[in-house]
Amino acid sequence: MPVALSALPALPALPKRVKIIEVGPRDGLQNEPQTIPADIKITLVDMLTQAGFANIEAAAFVSPKWVPQMATSSEVMHGIRRKPGTLYSALVPNQKGFDAALEAGVDEIVIFGAASEAFSQKNINCSIAESIARFRDVAQAAKEQKLRLRGAVSCALGCPYQGEVAADSVADVVARLRDLGCDEIDIADTIGVGTPRKVQTIFERASKEFPIERLSGHFHDTYGQALANIYASLEVGVLIFHASVAGLGGCPYAKGATGNVATEDVLYLMNGLGIETGIDLAQVVKAGQYISQHLGRLPASRAGNALAARVQA
């Protein structure tokens, strides 16, 4: 016998507006095997700027030996057409990277730490506490230059080496990044293993250390859970999400990982929920088609491909 709608529990109130941070030009492209010319990256960032993003992660000032795709970051930052009010962010691992980012006119510095001790030891041969302490000088320099500072907590929902990651471990890293002066902190499901209830548990615990309205969700779609995890995050008050145009990006730590959730899919979800983003979905679809054509493949976005096909029909 069907249950009367009036007998169902009230749904959680969803926000009226969220911020979407576009990470495709940095997190999306950095793992691409083919060399992508700076002018292609510049055009992509310009298209995303015109689409209305308030924050675009455009570059990474890291060693080209380790991340060759980001070797043109300075050229990209100098070549883009900036829009007043838009933040252009860059990942910065050390003081040398900070100096280069400052010279290139970056608006926001991004630093990072893992919630998994195994991941930290395996990848950078030091503890979580030691890894974050290394960012102290960068954080201080960013504040002195009046730049925004964003922190990222990787492996917050699971680790490729140790498996489960405790909510308290995530909260500990959030507190350390808070103490460095971060304006926002990203909760990142680096290998895409998170599911909605776990996501809510992590955010609720992290919010005891840092305001939930300044926490953001960075979800990978390895197991097809990213949109469900975003909806679950909305239910507990998260207002900021990361997404990558055309679903750009992969994860070197998870075989078969599809990488970041596609921006087009996230925007389609938000539009359907009546949540404002200030972003033009049609323009993002064009940007996704543009970069995917250059890469020689279809976008990894169901909404993007469906909308593009509708236009072409």
C-alpha positions as CSV (number, residue, x, y, z in Angstrom):
1,M,0.0,0.0,0.0
2,P,1.6,3.4,-1.0
3,V,2.5,5.7,1.8
4,A,0.8,9.1,1.8
5,L,3.2,12.0,1.0
6,S,2.0,13.8,4.1
7,A,3.3,10.8,6.2
8,L,6.8,11.1,4.8
9,P,9.5,12.9,6.9
10,A,10.3,16.4,5.8
11,L,13.3,16.7,3.4
12,P,16.4,18.6,4.7
13,A,16.4,22.2,3.5
14,L,18.9,22.7,0.7
15,P,20.9,26.0,0.1
16,K,19.6,28.6,-2.4
17,R,23.1,29.1,-3.8
18,V,26.4,27.3,-3.9
19,K,29.9,28.1,-5.2
20,I,31.5,25.8,-7.8
21,I,35.2,25.9,-8.0
22,E,36.4,24.8,-11.5
23,V,39.6,22.7,-11.2
24,G,39.9,21.3,-14.7
25,P,42.8,23.5,-15.9
26,R,44.9,22.3,-13.0
27,D,43.7,19.1,-11.3
28,G,42.1,17.9,-14.5
29,L,44.9,18.4,-17.0
30,Q,47.9,17.7,-14.8
31,N,47.7,13.9,-15.4
32,E,47.2,14.1,-19.2
33,P,50.0,12.1,-20.9
34,Q,50.2,14.3,-24.0
35,T,51.7,17.8,-23.9
36,I,49.0,20.5,-23.9
37,P,50.2,23.8,-25.3
38,A,49.9,26.9,-23.1
39,D,47.6,28.6,-25.7
40,I,45.1,25.7,-25.4
41,K,45.1,26.1,-21.6
42,I,44.7,29.8,-21.8
43,T,41.7,29.5,-24.2
44,L,40.2,26.9,-21.8
45,V,40.6,29.2,-18.8
46,D,39.1,32.2,-20.7
47,M,36.1,30.1,-21.8
48,L,35.5,29.1,-18.1
49,T,35.9,32.7,-17.0
50,Q,33.2,33.8,-19.5
51,A,31.0,31.0,-18.2
52,G,30.8,32.8,-14.9
53,F,33.0,30.9,-12.4
54,A,33.9,32.9,-9.3
55,N,37.0,30.7,-8.7
56,I,39.1,28.8,-11.2
57,E,42.1,26.6,-10.2
58,A,44.3,27.4,-13.2
59,A,47.8,26.4,-12.4
60,A,50.3,24.6,-10.2
61,F,53.8,26.0,-9.4
62,V,55.5,22.6,-8.9
63,S,58.6,21.0,-10.2
64,P,58.2,20.3,-14.0
65,K,60.3,17.2,-13.3
66,W,57.4,15.7,-11.3
67,V,54.5,17.4,-13.0
68,P,55.6,18.3,-16.6
69,Q,52.1,19.3,-17.6
70,M,52.2,22.3,-15.3
71,A,55.5,23.6,-16.6
72,T,53.7,26.4,-18.5
73,S,51.8,27.7,-15.5
74,S,53.5,31.1,-15.5
75,E,52.8,31.5,-19.2
76,V,49.1,30.5,-18.6
77,M,48.7,32.9,-15.7
78,H,50.2,35.8,-17.7
79,G,48.2,35.0,-20.8
80,I,44.6,34.6,-19.5
81,R,42.0,37.4,-19.7
82,R,41.1,38.1,-16.1
83,K,37.7,39.1,-15.1
84,P,37.3,41.3,-12.0
85,G,35.9,39.4,-9.1
86,T,37.2,36.0,-10.3
87,L,39.8,34.2,-8.2
88,Y,42.5,32.4,-10.1
89,S,44.1,29.8,-7.9
90,A,47.3,27.8,-8.0
91,L,48.7,24.8,-6.1
92,V,51.9,25.7,-4.4
93,P,54.1,23.2,-2.5
94,N,57.0,25.4,-1.2
95,Q,58.5,28.8,-1.0
96,K,60.0,28.6,-4.5
97,G,56.6,27.8,-5.9
98,F,55.0,30.6,-3.9
99,D,57.5,33.2,-5.3
100,A,56.7,32.0,-8.9
101,A,52.9,32.2,-8.1
102,L,53.2,35.6,-6.7
103,E,55.1,36.9,-9.8
104,A,52.4,35.4,-12.0
105,G,49.6,37.2,-10.2
106,V,47.8,34.3,-8.5
107,D,44.9,35.3,-6.3
108,E,44.7,32.3,-4.1
109,I,47.3,29.9,-2.9
110,V,46.4,26.2,-2.4
111,I,48.3,24.0,0.1
112,F,47.6,20.4,0.9
113,G,47.9,17.5,3.4
114,A,46.7,13.9,3.5
115,A,44.4,12.5,6.1
116,S,46.2,9.1,5.8
117,E,49.6,8.6,7.5
118,A,50.2,5.7,5.0
119,F,49.6,8.0,2.1
120,S,51.8,10.7,3.5
121,Q,54.7,8.4,4.2
122,K,54.4,6.5,0.9
123,N,54.3,9.7,-1.2
124,I,56.4,12.3,0.5
125,N,58.3,10.2,3.1
126,C,57.1,12.1,6.1
127,S,54.3,12.3,8.7
128,I,51.1,14.3,8.2
129,A,52.2,16.7,10.9
130,E,55.6,17.2,9.2
131,S,54.1,17.7,5.8
132,I,51.7,20.4,7.0
133,A,54.5,22.1,9.0
134,R,56.4,22.6,5.8
135,F,53.7,24.9,4.6
136,R,54.0,27.3,7.5
137,D,56.3,29.7,5.7
138,V,54.1,29.6,2.5
139,A,51.0,30.3,4.6
140,Q,52.6,33.2,6.3
141,A,53.9,34.6,3.1
142,A,50.4,34.4,1.5
143,K,48.9,36.3,4.4
144,E,51.6,38.9,4.3
145,Q,50.8,39.4,0.6
146,K,47.0,39.5,1.4
147,L,46.3,36.5,-0.8
148,R,43.6,34.0,-0.1
149,L,44.8,30.7,1.3
150,R,43.0,27.4,0.7
151,G,43.9,24.1,2.2
152,A,43.1,20.6,0.8
153,V,42.7,17.4,2.8
154,S,43.4,14.4,0.4
155,C,42.3,10.8,1.0
156,A,39.6,12.1,3.3
157,L,37.2,9.3,2.4
158,G,39.7,6.5,1.9
159,C,43.3,5.7,1.1
160,P,44.8,3.4,-1.6
161,Y,47.3,2.1,1.0
162,Q,45.6,1.9,4.4
163,G,42.0,1.7,3.3
164,E,39.6,3.3,5.8
165,V,40.3,6.8,7.1
166,A,38.9,7.8,10.4
167,A,36.8,11.0,10.7
168,D,39.0,12.1,13.6
169,S,42.0,11.9,11.3
170,V,40.4,14.2,8.8
171,A,39.4,16.6,11.5
172,D,42.9,16.7,12.8
173,V,44.3,17.8,9.4
174,V,41.4,20.3,9.1
175,A,42.4,21.8,12.5
176,R,46.1,22.0,11.4
177,L,45.2,23.8,8.1
178,R,42.9,26.1,10.1
179,D,45.8,27.0,12.4
180,L,47.8,28.0,9.3
181,G,45.2,30.5,8.5
182,C,43.3,28.8,5.6
183,D,40.2,30.7,4.4
184,E,38.7,27.5,2.9
185,I,39.5,23.9,3.4
186,D,38.7,21.1,0.8
187,I,37.6,17.7,1.9
188,A,38.9,15.5,-1.0
189,D,37.8,12.0,-1.9
190,T,41.1,11.4,-3.8
191,I,40.3,7.9,-5.0
192,G,36.5,8.2,-5.2
193,V,35.5,5.6,-2.7
194,G,33.2,7.7,-0.6
195,T,29.5,7.1,-0.2
196,P,26.8,9.5,1.1
197,R,26.6,8.5,4.8
198,K,30.4,8.4,5.1
199,V,30.6,11.8,3.5
200,Q,28.1,13.3,5.9
201,T,29.9,11.8,8.8
202,I,33.2,13.3,7.7
203,F,31.7,16.8,7.1
204,E,29.9,16.8,10.4
205,R,33.1,15.9,12.3
206,A,35.2,18.4,10.3
207,S,32.7,21.1,11.0
208,K,33.6,20.9,14.7
209,E,37.0,22.3,13.7
210,F,36.1,24.7,10.9
211,P,32.9,26.4,9.8
212,I,31.0,24.1,7.4
213,E,30.2,27.1,5.1
214,R,33.9,27.3,4.4
215,L,34.5,23.6,3.9
216,S,34.3,22.3,0.3
217,G,33.6,18.9,-1.3
218,H,36.1,17.6,-3.9
219,F,34.7,14.3,-5.2
220,H,36.1,11.8,-7.7
221,D,33.7,9.6,-9.5
222,T,35.6,6.3,-9.6
223,Y,32.6,4.3,-8.3
224,G,29.9,6.6,-9.7
225,Q,29.1,8.1,-6.3
226,A,30.2,11.7,-6.8
227,L,26.8,13.3,-7.5
228,A,25.2,11.3,-4.7
229,N,28.0,12.5,-2.4
230,I,27.4,16.1,-3.5
231,Y,23.7,15.8,-2.7
232,A,24.5,14.3,0.7
233,S,26.9,17.2,1.4
234,L,24.2,19.7,0.5
235,E,21.9,18.1,3.1
236,V,24.4,18.8,5.9
237,G,25.1,22.4,4.9
238,V,28.1,22.3,2.5
239,L,28.0,25.3,0.1
240,I,31.2,24.9,-2.0
241,F,32.1,22.1,-4.4
242,H,34.9,21.4,-6.9
243,A,34.3,20.1,-10.4
244,S,36.3,19.6,-13.5
245,V,35.0,20.6,-17.0
246,A,34.4,17.5,-19.2
247,G,35.3,15.3,-16.2
248,L,39.0,16.0,-16.9
249,G,41.5,14.2,-14.7
250,G,42.3,10.8,-13.5
251,C,43.7,9.3,-10.3
252,P,47.1,7.6,-10.4
253,Y,46.4,5.7,-7.2
254,A,43.2,3.9,-8.3
255,K,43.1,1.8,-11.4
256,G,40.2,2.7,-13.7
257,A,39.5,5.9,-11.8
258,T,37.6,8.4,-13.9
259,G,38.8,11.3,-11.9
260,N,37.0,14.4,-11.0
261,V,33.2,14.8,-11.2
262,A,32.3,16.6,-14.4
263,T,31.3,20.2,-14.0
264,E,28.5,19.9,-16.5
265,D,26.9,17.1,-14.4
266,V,27.2,19.1,-11.2
267,L,25.6,22.1,-12.9
268,Y,22.8,20.0,-14.3
269,L,22.1,18.7,-10.8
270,M,22.1,22.2,-9.3
271,N,19.8,23.6,-12.0
272,G,17.4,20.7,-11.4
273,L,17.4,21.4,-7.6
274,G,16.8,25.1,-8.2
275,I,20.1,26.0,-6.6
276,E,21.8,29.1,-8.1
277,T,25.5,28.9,-9.2
278,G,25.9,32.0,-11.4
279,I,27.4,29.8,-14.1
280,D,26.2,29.3,-17.7
281,L,25.9,25.6,-18.3
282,A,25.7,26.0,-22.0
283,Q,29.1,27.8,-22.0
284,V,30.6,25.1,-19.8
285,V,29.4,22.5,-22.3
286,K,31.2,24.4,-25.1
287,A,34.4,24.6,-23.0
288,G,34.2,20.8,-22.4
289,Q,33.7,20.1,-26.0
290,Y,36.7,22.4,-26.9
291,I,39.2,20.7,-24.6
292,S,38.0,17.2,-25.3
293,Q,38.4,17.8,-29.1
294,H,42.0,18.8,-28.5
295,L,42.5,15.7,-26.4
296,G,40.9,13.5,-29.0
297,R,38.1,12.0,-26.9
298,L,34.6,12.6,-25.8
299,P,34.0,14.5,-22.5
300,A,33.5,12.2,-19.5
301,S,30.2,14.0,-18.8
302,R,26.8,12.5,-19.4
303,A,25.0,15.8,-19.2
304,G,27.6,17.5,-21.3
305,N,27.4,15.0,-24.1
306,A,23.6,14.9,-24.0
307,L,23.4,18.7,-24.2
308,A,26.0,18.9,-26.9
309,A,24.1,16.3,-29.0
310,R,20.8,18.3,-28.5
311,V,22.5,21.4,-29.9
312,Q,23.9,19.5,-32.9
313,A,20.6,17.7,-33.7
